[in-house]
Amino acid sequence: MLEACRLLLDGVSVQANIIDRWQWDPDIQDGYTVRGAYQILTASASSTFDTTRDLAWHKHVPLKVSIVAWRLLQDRLPTRSNLHRHDIIQVDGDTCASGCGQVESAPHLFLHCVVFGSLWQYLRSWIGVSGADPFNLNDHFLQFTHCTGSSRTRRSFLQLLWLLCVWLIWGERNNRIFNNVETPILQLLDQVKFHSLWWLKVKNTTFVYDTQSW
């Protein structure tokens, strides 16, 4: 982190008698606008995103879902681990919202928590595939999206499933913290099924995995 900070400061030239100010680099003349930021985030030709961050944008999910996933892939969600790292909460308040007792980092919350992470195993059982969860979220997204072959339609469907799961896990985490409301994981799976089957109906598509058909 120190080296990354040094590299950022290498190109900075401190000037006397100049007042500090914020500058929006993509548009120095007009400054920051919501429209400009949106265009940058959704530009298909953008070179600022790697493969998995491009996958965060799916035309059949709400933009807010993609934004949560995009922030997650950069570890910019306000997990308790991140809040503690920025001195917003104390170290004794950084445990997972599931009550498992582990530190609530992004990989733990979304992949390895015995409560929230179990959603992936239920989902794999539903679609009839098997696999292990990598520690890295970007690797997990890429692996999950390509776990059934190279069909573009299948990849799009699995991409949608991954985004839905991320959104529901984050929402469930927040409900447990702020509303003291706890939803069983199998009910979250039912929500994934409902929204994904709606997508299949819209696309007029049938998927067949092993002996299961939708």
C-alpha positions as YAML, in Angstrom:
chain: A
units: angstrom
residues:
- id: 1
  name: MET
  ca: [0.00, 0.00, 0.00]
- id: 2
  name: LEU
  ca: [2.88, 2.33, 0.81]
- id: 3
  name: GLU
  ca: [4.48, 1.65, -2.56]
- id: 4
  name: ALA
  ca: [1.16, 2.26, -4.34]
- id: 5
  name: CYS
  ca: [0.83, 5.57, -2.49]
- id: 6
  name: ARG
  ca: [4.37, 6.55, -3.48]
- id: 7
  name: LEU
  ca: [3.63, 5.82, -7.15]
- id: 8
  name: LEU
  ca: [0.50, 7.98, -6.99]
- id: 9
  name: LEU
  ca: [2.51, 10.89, -5.58]
- id: 10
  name: ASP
  ca: [5.38, 10.59, -8.07]
- id: 11
  name: GLY
  ca: [3.57, 12.75, -10.61]
- id: 12
  name: VAL
  ca: [2.41, 15.38, -8.11]
- id: 13
  name: SER
  ca: [4.10, 18.74, -8.21]
- id: 14
  name: VAL
  ca: [3.44, 20.94, -5.17]
- id: 15
  name: GLN
  ca: [3.06, 24.61, -6.13]
- id: 16
  name: ALA
  ca: [3.30, 27.56, -3.79]
- id: 17
  name: ASN
  ca: [0.42, 30.06, -3.49]
- id: 18
  name: ILE
  ca: [-2.04, 27.67, -5.21]
- id: 19
  name: ILE
  ca: [-5.20, 26.68, -3.31]
- id: 20
  name: ASP
  ca: [-6.00, 22.95, -3.22]
- id: 21
  name: ARG
  ca: [-9.14, 21.90, -5.09]
- id: 22
  name: TRP
  ca: [-10.96, 18.78, -6.25]
- id: 23
  name: GLN
  ca: [-10.66, 17.91, -9.93]
- id: 24
  name: TRP
  ca: [-12.68, 15.41, -11.98]
- id: 25
  name: ASP
  ca: [-10.01, 14.07, -14.35]
- id: 26
  name: PRO
  ca: [-12.33, 12.57, -17.02]
- id: 27
  name: ASP
  ca: [-13.81, 16.05, -17.64]
- id: 28
  name: ILE
  ca: [-11.65, 18.85, -16.26]
- id: 29
  name: GLN
  ca: [-13.66, 21.58, -18.01]
- id: 30
  name: ASP
  ca: [-17.21, 20.74, -16.86]
- id: 31
  name: GLY
  ca: [-16.32, 18.76, -13.76]
- id: 32
  name: TYR
  ca: [-18.15, 15.82, -12.25]
- id: 33
  name: THR
  ca: [-21.68, 14.94, -13.40]
- id: 34
  name: VAL
  ca: [-23.77, 11.86, -12.70]
- id: 35
  name: ARG
  ca: [-24.27, 11.38, -16.46]
- id: 36
  name: GLY
  ca: [-20.52, 11.49, -17.07]
- id: 37
  name: ALA
  ca: [-19.80, 9.00, -14.29]
- id: 38
  name: TYR
  ca: [-22.53, 6.66, -15.58]
- id: 39
  name: GLN
  ca: [-21.09, 6.74, -19.10]
- id: 40
  name: ILE
  ca: [-17.66, 5.84, -17.79]
- id: 41
  name: LEU
  ca: [-18.98, 2.96, -15.68]
- id: 42
  name: THR
  ca: [-21.09, 1.45, -18.44]
- id: 43
  name: ALA
  ca: [-18.87, 2.07, -21.48]
- id: 44
  name: SER
  ca: [-18.37, -1.32, -23.10]
- id: 45
  name: ALA
  ca: [-15.01, -0.28, -24.53]
- id: 46
  name: SER
  ca: [-13.65, 0.96, -21.24]
- id: 47
  name: SER
  ca: [-10.11, -0.23, -20.58]
- id: 48
  name: THR
  ca: [-10.38, 0.39, -16.83]
- id: 49
  name: PHE
  ca: [-12.25, -2.86, -16.13]
- id: 50
  name: ASP
  ca: [-10.85, -6.36, -16.30]
- id: 51
  name: THR
  ca: [-12.92, -9.30, -17.52]
- id: 52
  name: THR
  ca: [-14.83, -9.89, -14.31]
- id: 53
  name: ARG
  ca: [-15.68, -6.23, -13.78]
- id: 54
  name: ASP
  ca: [-17.15, -6.15, -17.27]
- id: 55
  name: LEU
  ca: [-19.37, -9.07, -16.22]
- id: 56
  name: ALA
  ca: [-20.87, -6.93, -13.46]
- id: 57
  name: TRP
  ca: [-22.95, -5.11, -16.07]
- id: 58
  name: HIS
  ca: [-25.91, -7.15, -17.29]
- id: 59
  name: LYS
  ca: [-28.77, -5.59, -19.25]
- id: 60
  name: HIS
  ca: [-31.40, -7.72, -17.51]
- id: 61
  name: VAL
  ca: [-30.61, -6.72, -13.94]
- id: 62
  name: PRO
  ca: [-31.23, -3.30, -12.34]
- id: 63
  name: LEU
  ca: [-28.30, -0.91, -12.44]
- id: 64
  name: LYS
  ca: [-28.17, -0.80, -8.62]
- id: 65
  name: VAL
  ca: [-27.44, -4.54, -8.58]
- id: 66
  name: SER
  ca: [-24.55, -4.15, -11.00]
- id: 67
  name: ILE
  ca: [-23.14, -1.24, -9.00]
- id: 68
  name: VAL
  ca: [-23.08, -3.34, -5.82]
- id: 69
  name: ALA
  ca: [-21.30, -6.15, -7.69]
- id: 70
  name: TRP
  ca: [-18.83, -3.72, -9.28]
- id: 71
  name: ARG
  ca: [-17.99, -2.26, -5.87]
- id: 72
  name: LEU
  ca: [-17.68, -5.75, -4.40]
- id: 73
  name: LEU
  ca: [-15.17, -6.84, -7.04]
- id: 74
  name: GLN
  ca: [-12.99, -3.89, -6.03]
- id: 75
  name: ASP
  ca: [-13.52, -4.54, -2.30]
- id: 76
  name: ARG
  ca: [-15.23, -1.18, -1.87]
- id: 77
  name: LEU
  ca: [-18.38, -2.29, -0.08]
- id: 78
  name: PRO
  ca: [-18.63, -1.12, 3.55]
- id: 79
  name: THR
  ca: [-18.08, -4.55, 5.07]
- id: 80
  name: ARG
  ca: [-17.17, -4.51, 8.75]
- id: 81
  name: SER
  ca: [-13.58, -5.36, 7.87]
- id: 82
  name: ASN
  ca: [-13.35, -2.31, 5.59]
- id: 83
  name: LEU
  ca: [-15.07, -0.09, 8.17]
- id: 84
  name: HIS
  ca: [-12.57, -1.18, 10.80]
- id: 85
  name: ARG
  ca: [-9.66, -0.59, 8.41]
- id: 86
  name: HIS
  ca: [-10.86, 3.01, 8.02]
- id: 87
  name: ASP
  ca: [-11.28, 3.45, 11.81]
- id: 88
  name: ILE
  ca: [-15.06, 3.78, 11.53]
- id: 89
  name: ILE
  ca: [-15.77, 0.89, 13.89]
- id: 90
  name: GLN
  ca: [-13.72, -0.78, 16.62]
- id: 91
  name: VAL
  ca: [-11.99, -4.11, 16.18]
- id: 92
  name: ASP
  ca: [-14.52, -5.88, 18.40]
- id: 93
  name: GLY
  ca: [-17.31, -4.86, 15.99]
- id: 94
  name: ASP
  ca: [-15.91, -6.38, 12.80]
- id: 95
  name: THR
  ca: [-17.39, -9.86, 13.12]
- id: 96
  name: CYS
  ca: [-19.72, -11.27, 10.47]
- id: 97
  name: ALA
  ca: [-23.39, -10.33, 10.59]
- id: 98
  name: SER
  ca: [-24.33, -14.01, 10.37]
- id: 99
  name: GLY
  ca: [-23.06, -14.60, 13.89]
- id: 100
  name: CYS
  ca: [-20.43, -17.11, 12.76]
- id: 101
  name: GLY
  ca: [-17.77, -15.24, 14.74]
- id: 102
  name: GLN
  ca: [-15.37, -14.64, 11.83]
- id: 103
  name: VAL
  ca: [-14.13, -11.27, 10.57]
- id: 104
  name: GLU
  ca: [-16.56, -9.86, 8.00]
- id: 105
  name: SER
  ca: [-14.30, -9.39, 4.99]
- id: 106
  name: ALA
  ca: [-15.82, -9.43, 1.51]
- id: 107
  name: PRO
  ca: [-14.52, -12.92, 0.58]
- id: 108
  name: HIS
  ca: [-15.73, -14.30, 3.90]
- id: 109
  name: LEU
  ca: [-19.18, -12.70, 3.75]
- id: 110
  name: PHE
  ca: [-19.96, -13.61, 0.14]
- id: 111
  name: LEU
  ca: [-18.13, -16.93, -0.24]
- id: 112
  name: HIS
  ca: [-16.85, -18.64, 2.88]
- id: 113
  name: CYS
  ca: [-19.32, -17.81, 5.65]
- id: 114
  name: VAL
  ca: [-21.03, -21.00, 6.82]
- id: 115
  name: VAL
  ca: [-24.36, -19.15, 6.63]
- id: 116
  name: PHE
  ca: [-24.25, -16.77, 3.65]
- id: 117
  name: GLY
  ca: [-21.73, -18.83, 1.67]
- id: 118
  name: SER
  ca: [-24.01, -21.86, 1.74]
- id: 119
  name: LEU
  ca: [-26.25, -20.13, -0.81]
- id: 120
  name: TRP
  ca: [-23.75, -21.04, -3.56]
- id: 121
  name: GLN
  ca: [-23.93, -24.75, -2.77]
- id: 122
  name: TYR
  ca: [-27.73, -24.68, -2.80]
- id: 123
  name: LEU
  ca: [-27.63, -22.82, -6.10]
- id: 124
  name: ARG
  ca: [-25.23, -25.31, -7.68]
- id: 125
  name: SER
  ca: [-27.46, -28.15, -6.55]
- id: 126
  name: TRP
  ca: [-30.44, -26.44, -8.17]
- id: 127
  name: ILE
  ca: [-28.78, -25.98, -11.56]
- id: 128
  name: GLY
  ca: [-27.06, -29.37, -11.40]
- id: 129
  name: VAL
  ca: [-23.36, -28.40, -11.39]
- id: 130
  name: SER
  ca: [-20.58, -28.92, -8.88]
- id: 131
  name: GLY
  ca: [-17.56, -26.89, -7.89]
- id: 132
  name: ALA
  ca: [-15.49, -25.37, -5.13]
- id: 133
  name: ASP
  ca: [-15.38, -21.71, -4.15]
- id: 134
  name: PRO
  ca: [-12.07, -19.90, -4.82]
- id: 135
  name: PHE
  ca: [-10.98, -17.45, -2.15]
- id: 136
  name: ASN
  ca: [-10.85, -14.56, -4.61]
- id: 137
  name: LEU
  ca: [-14.20, -13.04, -5.61]
- id: 138
  name: ASN
  ca: [-13.06, -12.19, -9.14]
- id: 139
  name: ASP
  ca: [-11.97, -15.80, -9.69]
- id: 140
  name: HIS
  ca: [-15.26, -17.03, -8.26]
- id: 141
  name: PHE
  ca: [-17.30, -14.85, -10.61]
- id: 142
  name: LEU
  ca: [-15.32, -15.94, -13.66]
- id: 143
  name: GLN
  ca: [-15.40, -19.61, -12.72]
- id: 144
  name: PHE
  ca: [-19.11, -19.62, -11.93]
- id: 145
  name: THR
  ca: [-20.02, -17.81, -15.15]
- id: 146
  name: HIS
  ca: [-18.09, -20.31, -17.30]
- id: 147
  name: CYS
  ca: [-18.81, -23.51, -15.36]
- id: 148
  name: THR
  ca: [-21.16, -25.04, -17.95]
- id: 149
  name: GLY
  ca: [-19.29, -24.42, -21.18]
- id: 150
  name: SER
  ca: [-18.96, -21.75, -23.81]
- id: 151
  name: SER
  ca: [-22.58, -21.13, -24.77]
- id: 152
  name: ARG
  ca: [-23.13, -17.37, -24.71]
- id: 153
  name: THR
  ca: [-26.71, -17.72, -23.49]
- id: 154
  name: ARG
  ca: [-25.73, -20.02, -20.65]
- id: 155
  name: ARG
  ca: [-22.92, -17.69, -19.58]
- id: 156
  name: SER
  ca: [-25.37, -14.80, -19.56]
- id: 157
  name: PHE
  ca: [-27.78, -16.79, -17.39]
- id: 158
  name: LEU
  ca: [-25.06, -17.80, -14.90]
- id: 159
  name: GLN
  ca: [-23.81, -14.23, -14.85]
- id: 160
  name: LEU
  ca: [-27.30, -13.11, -13.89]
- id: 161
  name: LEU
  ca: [-27.49, -15.78, -11.15]
- id: 162
  name: TRP
  ca: [-24.20, -14.61, -9.65]
- id: 163
  name: LEU
  ca: [-25.30, -10.99, -9.60]
- id: 164
  name: LEU
  ca: [-28.62, -11.94, -7.99]
- id: 165
  name: CYS
  ca: [-26.87, -13.92, -5.26]
- id: 166
  name: VAL
  ca: [-24.48, -11.08, -4.47]
- id: 167
  name: TRP
  ca: [-27.37, -8.61, -4.26]
- id: 168
  name: LEU
  ca: [-29.44, -10.86, -2.01]
- id: 169
  name: ILE
  ca: [-26.54, -11.69, 0.31]
- id: 170
  name: TRP
  ca: [-25.71, -8.00, 0.74]
- id: 171
  name: GLY
  ca: [-29.36, -7.14, 1.36]
- id: 172
  name: GLU
  ca: [-29.72, -9.96, 3.88]
- id: 173
  name: ARG
  ca: [-26.57, -8.83, 5.68]
- id: 174
  name: ASN
  ca: [-27.95, -5.29, 5.96]
- id: 175
  name: ASN
  ca: [-31.36, -6.52, 7.12]
- id: 176
  name: ARG
  ca: [-29.76, -8.48, 9.93]
- id: 177
  name: ILE
  ca: [-27.65, -5.51, 11.04]
- id: 178
  name: PHE
  ca: [-30.07, -2.61, 10.67]
- id: 179
  name: ASN
  ca: [-33.54, -4.17, 10.87]
- id: 180
  name: ASN
  ca: [-32.84, -7.22, 13.05]
- id: 181
  name: VAL
  ca: [-34.66, -9.32, 10.44]
- id: 182
  name: GLU
  ca: [-33.30, -12.74, 9.52]
- id: 183
  name: THR
  ca: [-34.32, -14.61, 6.36]
- id: 184
  name: PRO
  ca: [-33.44, -18.32, 6.00]
- id: 185
  name: ILE
  ca: [-30.92, -19.01, 3.26]
- id: 186
  name: LEU
  ca: [-33.33, -21.35, 1.46]
- id: 187
  name: GLN
  ca: [-35.76, -18.44, 1.12]
- id: 188
  name: LEU
  ca: [-32.97, -16.43, -0.50]
- id: 189
  name: LEU
  ca: [-32.55, -19.33, -2.94]
- id: 190
  name: ASP
  ca: [-36.28, -19.14, -3.69]
- id: 191
  name: GLN
  ca: [-35.84, -15.46, -4.53]
- id: 192
  name: VAL
  ca: [-32.96, -16.29, -6.88]
- id: 193
  name: LYS
  ca: [-35.15, -18.91, -8.59]
- id: 194
  name: PHE
  ca: [-38.07, -16.50, -8.93]
- id: 195
  name: HIS
  ca: [-36.08, -13.68, -10.50]
- id: 196
  name: SER
  ca: [-34.00, -15.94, -12.76]
- id: 197
  name: LEU
  ca: [-37.02, -17.87, -14.02]
- id: 198
  name: TRP
  ca: [-38.67, -14.56, -14.85]
- id: 199
  name: TRP
  ca: [-35.60, -13.81, -16.96]
- id: 200
  name: LEU
  ca: [-35.87, -17.17, -18.72]
- id: 201
  name: LYS
  ca: [-39.54, -16.46, -19.49]
- id: 202
  name: VAL
  ca: [-38.65, -13.07, -20.95]
- id: 203
  name: LYS
  ca: [-35.89, -14.65, -23.07]
- id: 204
  name: ASN
  ca: [-38.16, -17.58, -24.00]
- id: 205
  name: THR
  ca: [-35.27, -19.93, -23.19]
- id: 206
  name: THR
  ca: [-35.06, -23.45, -21.77]
- id: 207
  name: PHE
  ca: [-31.95, -24.68, -19.95]
- id: 208
  name: VAL
  ca: [-31.16, -28.33, -19.39]
- id: 209
  name: TYR
  ca: [-28.48, -29.27, -16.82]
- id: 210
  name: ASP
  ca: [-28.04, -32.97, -16.13]
- id: 211
  name: THR
  ca: [-31.55, -34.29, -15.37]
- id: 212
  name: GLN
  ca: [-33.06, -30.94, -14.43]
- id: 213
  name: SER
  ca: [-34.87, -28.72, -16.91]
- id: 214
  name: TRP
  ca: [-36.27, -25.19, -16.69]
...
